Amino acid sequence: MEISSEKVRRARIERGWTQQQLAEVADLSLRTVQRVENQSVASNETVSALCAVLEIPRSELLTDDPTRPEHQATRKRMQLLVPVTGMIGAALGSGITILIMRGLGAG
């Protein structure tokens, strides 16, 4: 997952830690810390470890890049699905209301 490498680097430097020290405290390899700071990617476990030792909430560390293709595809699907599900819900609700009213009127 993508994370803010700048926030990790800044928090590490504010504590006066080297990358090696951060790796040791977070129980990560030096290579993992280097990858995080250079490539802005980390596994879920790495994110959890970094958040814990750097005292950074996950929501602040994770990045959400809306320009990524998978985000754009999801946004397009949601733009179609939300109105469609709203119409289906309204139609079902109206149909059920009519059935209930007919049932009450017939009784």
N, CA, C and O of each residue as an XYZ file, in Angstrom:
428
protein
N       0.840     -1.170      0.000
C       0.000      0.000      0.000
C       0.889      1.238      0.000
O       2.032      1.211      0.456
N       0.335      2.309     -0.519
C       1.108      3.548     -0.602
C       1.023      4.321      0.707
O      -0.044      4.461      1.304
N       2.166      4.813      1.128
C       2.219      5.601      2.358
C       3.017      6.875      2.101
O       3.699      7.006      1.084
N       2.920      7.789      3.022
C       3.652      9.041      2.911
C       5.075      8.836      3.430
O       5.311      8.826      4.638
N       6.005      8.676      2.512
C       7.399      8.475      2.911
C       7.942      9.711      3.621
O       8.805      9.610      4.493
N       7.429     10.874      3.239
C       7.887     12.117      3.865
C       7.521     12.155      5.346
O       8.321     12.597      6.171
N       6.329     11.700      5.685
C       5.926     11.690      7.099
C       6.766     10.712      7.905
O       7.126     10.985      9.050
N       7.077      9.571      7.299
C       7.928      8.594      7.983
C       9.306      9.189      8.202
O       9.840      9.149      9.310
N       9.879      9.740      7.146
C      11.226     10.332      7.241
C      11.257     11.460      8.270
O      12.168     11.529      9.095
N      10.254     12.346      8.218
C      10.210     13.482      9.140
C      10.109     13.002     10.597
O      10.809     13.510     11.473
N       9.233     12.023     10.844
C       9.073     11.520     12.210
C      10.342     10.833     12.694
O      10.710     10.952     13.863
N      11.008     10.118     11.800
C      12.266      9.447     12.167
C      13.332     10.483     12.524
O      14.017     10.353     13.538
N      13.464     11.494     11.699
C      14.485     12.522     11.921
C      14.179     13.336     13.182
O      15.096     13.693     13.922
N      12.901     13.631     13.432
C      12.521     14.366     14.654
C      12.953     13.622     15.905
O      13.251     14.241     16.926
N      12.989     12.293     15.834
C      13.421     11.485     16.979
C      14.935     11.314     17.023
O      15.487     10.771     17.980
N      15.596     11.788     15.966
C      17.046     11.668     15.907
C      17.503     10.262     15.569
O      18.627      9.884     15.900
N      16.654      9.478     14.915
C      16.971      8.102     14.582
C      17.532      7.991     13.178
O      17.155      8.742     12.278
N      18.428      7.053     13.008
C      18.866      6.675     11.670
C      17.850      5.672     11.123
O      16.977      5.200     11.852
N      17.969      5.357      9.855
C      17.091      4.334      9.289
C      17.303      3.000     10.003
O      16.352      2.257     10.249
N      18.557      2.708     10.330
C      18.866      1.454     11.035
C      18.200      1.431     12.406
O      17.658      0.400     12.804
N      18.229      2.532     13.126
C      17.594      2.580     14.446
C      16.080      2.403     14.335
O      15.482      1.688     15.139
N      15.461      3.040     13.357
C      14.026      2.865     13.148
C      13.719      1.405     12.845
O      12.755      0.844     13.367
N      14.535      0.798     12.006
C      14.337     -0.607     11.662
C      14.391     -1.474     12.917
O      13.561     -2.367     13.086
N      15.345     -1.223     13.785
C      15.486     -2.025     15.005
C      14.311     -1.819     15.947
O      13.769     -2.787     16.480
N      13.913     -0.577     16.158
C      12.811     -0.278     17.073
C      11.500     -0.871     16.565
O      10.694     -1.381     17.343
N      11.297     -0.798     15.248
C      10.047     -1.289     14.651
C      10.104     -2.777     14.315
O       9.124     -3.343     13.829
N      11.246     -3.412     14.570
C      11.447     -4.832     14.257
C      11.266     -5.084     12.754
O      10.597     -6.028     12.332
N      11.890     -4.203     11.968
C      11.869     -4.310     10.510
C      13.302     -4.413     10.015
O      14.243     -4.135     10.760
N      13.468     -4.808      8.773
C      14.815     -4.816      8.203
C      15.169     -3.399      7.735
O      14.294     -2.581      7.449
N      16.463     -3.138      7.666
C      16.914     -1.844      7.155
C      16.406     -1.660      5.733
O      15.987     -0.564      5.361
N      16.437     -2.720      4.938
C      15.980     -2.643      3.546
C      14.510     -2.239      3.477
O      14.121     -1.493      2.578
N      13.686     -2.718      4.409
C      12.266     -2.349      4.428
C      12.105     -0.866      4.699
O      11.315     -0.193      4.036
N      12.843     -0.354      5.664
C      12.768      1.080      5.981
C      13.236      1.901      4.786
O      12.626      2.918      4.458
N      14.297      1.477      4.143
C      14.781      2.186      2.958
C      13.727      2.179      1.851
O      13.515      3.194      1.188
N      13.072      1.043      1.653
C      12.032      0.937      0.627
C      10.866      1.871      0.938
O      10.324      2.529      0.049
N      10.492      1.917      2.207
C       9.399      2.803      2.616
C       9.744      4.253      2.310
O       8.932      4.983      1.742
N      10.935      4.664      2.683
C      11.316      6.064      2.500
C      11.625      6.419      1.043
O      11.467      7.573      0.643
N      12.056      5.459      0.263
C      12.411      5.751     -1.131
C      11.287      5.504     -2.122
O      11.174      6.206     -3.126
N      10.449      4.500     -1.840
C       9.420      4.116     -2.808
C       7.995      4.360     -2.323
O       7.046      4.190     -3.088
N       7.836      4.751     -1.073
C       6.515      5.054     -0.495
C       5.560      3.865     -0.525
O       4.349      4.040     -0.667
N       6.098      2.668     -0.395
C       5.249      1.476     -0.348
C       5.597      0.645      0.879
O       6.750      0.593      1.305
N       4.572     -0.008      1.442
C       4.778     -0.837      2.616
C       3.643     -1.840      2.733
O       2.526     -1.599      2.276
N       3.952     -2.963      3.351
C       2.916     -3.954      3.618
C       2.064     -3.474      4.789
O       2.422     -2.523      5.485
N       0.953     -4.134      4.992
C       0.067     -3.802      6.110
C       0.803     -3.935      7.444
O       0.643     -3.100      8.335
N       1.607     -4.985      7.573
C       2.356     -5.219      8.811
C       3.391     -4.122      9.044
O       3.581     -3.669     10.173
N       4.056     -3.700      7.975
C       5.049     -2.629      8.090
C       4.387     -1.320      8.492
O       4.904     -0.590      9.338
N       3.250     -1.026      7.888
C       2.512      0.195      8.247
C       2.148      0.160      9.727
O       2.313      1.158     10.428
N       1.659     -0.973     10.203
C       1.283     -1.097     11.619
C       2.483     -0.860     12.527
O       2.377     -0.150     13.527
N       3.620     -1.451     12.180
C       4.823     -1.285     13.002
C       5.288      0.170     13.015
O       5.638      0.708     14.065
N       5.289      0.796     11.848
C       5.733      2.189     11.775
C       4.787      3.115     12.534
O       5.232      4.015     13.247
N       3.498      2.896     12.383
C       2.522      3.727     13.106
C       2.720      3.606     14.613
O       2.639      4.593     15.345
N       2.976      2.396     15.058
C       3.141      2.167     16.501
C       4.380      2.883     17.045
O       4.291      3.596     18.045
N       5.524      2.700     16.404
C       6.753      3.276     16.965
C       6.893      4.770     16.695
O       7.522      5.485     17.475
N       6.313      5.245     15.597
C       6.413      6.672     15.280
C       5.232      7.470     15.823
O       5.204      8.698     15.732
N       4.257      6.758     16.390
C       3.063      7.379     16.963
C       2.343      8.251     15.936
O       2.003      9.405     16.196
N       2.121      7.656     14.754
C       1.408      8.326     13.670
C       0.140      7.522     13.386
O       0.222      6.315     13.159
N      -1.020      8.158     13.395
C      -2.246      7.421     13.052
C      -2.176      6.881     11.623
O      -1.633      7.534     10.733
N      -2.729      5.686     11.410
C      -2.726      5.073     10.064
C      -3.308      6.023      9.016
O      -2.796      6.125      7.901
N      -4.382      6.713      9.390
C      -5.042      7.598      8.427
C      -4.108      8.697      7.933
O      -4.263      9.177      6.810
N      -3.152      9.097      8.745
C      -2.206     10.133      8.334
C      -1.061      9.564      7.517
O      -0.475     10.263      6.691
N      -0.741      8.302      7.743
C       0.384      7.694      7.058
C       0.005      7.186      5.668
O       0.799      7.265      4.731
N      -1.212      6.664      5.546
C      -1.650      6.122      4.260
C      -1.998      7.239      3.298
O      -2.545      8.269      3.691
N      -1.676      7.023      2.035
C      -2.024      8.005      1.016
C      -3.068      7.399      0.094
O      -3.105      6.188     -0.123
N      -3.895      8.246     -0.430
C      -4.920      7.809     -1.370
C      -4.776      8.679     -2.607
O      -5.208      9.832     -2.628
N      -4.168      8.116     -3.626
C      -3.912      8.872     -4.848
C      -5.061      8.662     -5.825
O      -5.158      7.599     -6.437
N      -5.934      9.657     -5.983
C      -7.087      9.499     -6.860
C      -6.734      9.406     -8.336
O      -7.604      9.104     -9.153
N      -5.481      9.656     -8.697
C      -5.095      9.568    -10.102
C      -4.705      8.145    -10.500
O      -4.525      7.866    -11.686
N      -4.574      7.246     -9.532
C      -4.224      5.865     -9.856
C      -5.364      5.218    -10.630
O      -6.530      5.446    -10.309
N      -5.049      4.415    -11.644
C      -6.084      3.815    -12.491
C      -7.127      3.016    -11.728
O      -8.312      3.091    -12.055
N      -6.721      2.253    -10.721
C      -7.703      1.464     -9.979
C      -8.676      2.347     -9.192
O      -9.829      1.968     -8.983
N      -8.218      3.512     -8.760
C      -9.106      4.440     -8.069
C     -10.091      5.064     -9.055
O     -11.262      5.268     -8.733
N      -9.611      5.359    -10.243
C     -10.488      5.946    -11.256
C     -11.558      4.950    -11.688
O     -12.716      5.323    -11.880
N     -11.173      3.686    -11.842
C     -12.142      2.656    -12.232
C     -13.200      2.481    -11.147
O     -14.385      2.348    -11.453
N     -12.786      2.480     -9.901
C     -13.738      2.352     -8.794
C     -14.674      3.551     -8.754
O     -15.874      3.391     -8.529
N     -14.148      4.732     -8.967
C     -14.973      5.940     -8.950
C     -16.029      5.882    -10.056
O     -17.179      6.258     -9.830
N     -15.650      5.413    -11.249
C     -16.609      5.298    -12.354
C     -17.712      4.305    -12.018
O     -18.885      4.563    -12.289
N     -17.343      3.167    -11.426
C     -18.347      2.173    -11.041
C     -19.299      2.742     -9.996
O     -20.509      2.524    -10.061
N     -18.751      3.465     -9.044
C     -19.587      4.041     -7.989
C     -20.523      5.107     -8.548
O     -21.661      5.229     -8.095
N     -20.060      5.876     -9.520
C     -20.912      6.903    -10.127
C     -22.103      6.274    -10.829
O     -23.155      6.903    -10.947
N     -21.950      5.050    -11.292
C     -23.058      4.350    -11.928
C     -23.908      3.609    -10.895
O     -25.137      3.658    -10.946
N     -23.257      2.931     -9.967
C     -23.978      2.077     -9.017
C     -24.823      2.842     -8.006
O     -25.923      2.405     -7.670
N     -24.338      3.952     -7.526
C     -25.071      4.683     -6.492
C     -26.453      5.127     -6.979
O     -27.441      4.869     -6.291
N     -26.559      5.778     -8.125
C     -27.904      6.164     -8.576
C     -28.784      4.950     -8.896
O     -29.981      4.954     -8.606
N     -28.190      3.916     -9.491
C     -28.970      2.720     -9.844
C     -29.518      2.046     -8.586
O     -30.692      1.678     -8.539
N     -28.677      1.885     -7.574
C     -29.161      1.256     -6.343
C     -30.198      2.131     -5.649
O     -31.114      1.614     -5.009
N     -30.067      3.427     -5.767
C     -31.078      4.328     -5.201
C     -32.423      4.142     -5.871
O     -33.458      4.107     -5.207
N     -32.405      4.021     -7.202
C     -33.659      3.816     -7.935
C     -34.275      2.456     -7.613
O     -35.490      2.340     -7.453
N     -33.430      1.430     -7.520
C     -33.935      0.096     -7.184
C     -34.543      0.109     -5.789
O     -35.613     -0.458     -5.569
N     -33.869      0.748     -4.859
C     -34.395      0.835     -3.490
C     -35.722      1.569     -3.446
O     -36.640      1.151     -2.740
N     -35.832      2.659     -4.192
C     -37.078      3.421     -4.223
C     -38.195      2.592     -4.840
O     -39.321      2.597     -4.344
N     -37.888      1.879     -5.919
C     -38.905      1.047     -6.577
C     -39.364     -0.081     -5.659
O     -40.562     -0.348     -5.555
N     -38.434     -0.734     -5.005
C     -38.803     -1.815     -4.087
C     -39.618     -1.285     -2.916
O     -40.607     -1.892     -2.505
N     -39.194     -0.153     -2.390
C     -39.932      0.437     -1.267
C     -41.341      0.803     -1.669
O     -42.283      0.575     -0.911
N     -41.500      1.374     -2.869
C     -42.837      1.734     -3.353
C     -43.681      0.491     -3.576
O     -44.860      0.456     -3.224
N     -43.063     -0.534     -4.166
C     -43.797     -1.779     -4.416
C     -44.265     -2.433     -3.129
O     -45.393     -2.918     -3.047
N     -43.422     -2.445     -2.147
C     -43.786     -3.037     -0.856
C     -44.888     -2.216     -0.198
O     -45.808     -2.780      0.395
N     -44.807     -0.905     -0.293
C     -45.828     -0.040      0.273
C     -47.176     -0.313     -0.393
O     -48.202     -0.384      0.283
N     -47.173     -0.462     -1.695
C     -48.430     -0.745     -2.426
C     -49.005     -2.087     -1.973
O     -50.207     -2.205     -1.736
N     -48.145     -3.092     -1.853
C     -48.615     -4.411     -1.404
C     -49.206     -4.341      0.007
O     -50.236     -4.955      0.287
N     -48.562     -3.608      0.868
C     -49.055     -3.480      2.247
C     -50.395     -2.756      2.255
O     -51.330     -3.159      2.946
N     -50.471     -1.689      1.482
C     -51.734     -0.923      1.432
C     -52.854     -1.767      0.852
O     -53.983     -1.701      1.338
N     -52.576     -2.546     -0.159
C     -53.592     -3.436     -0.735
C     -54.014     -4.479      0.294
O     -55.194     -4.806      0.420
N     -53.044     -4.987      1.014
C     -53.354     -5.992      2.035
C     -54.214     -5.421      3.139
O     -55.114     -6.094      3.641
N     -53.945     -4.180      3.522
C     -54.751     -3.553      4.572
C     -56.145     -3.223      4.070
O     -57.122     -3.344      4.809
N     -56.236     -2.807      2.815
C     -57.516     -2.444      2.235
C     -58.381     -3.668      1.980
O     -59.607     -3.581      2.041
N     -57.761     -4.806      1.696
C     -58.518     -6.022      1.369
C     -59.041     -6.694      2.625
O     -59.981     -7.487      2.564
N     -58.439     -6.381      3.763
C     -58.781     -7.083      4.997
C     -59.951     -6.563      5.665
O     -60.339     -7.072      6.716
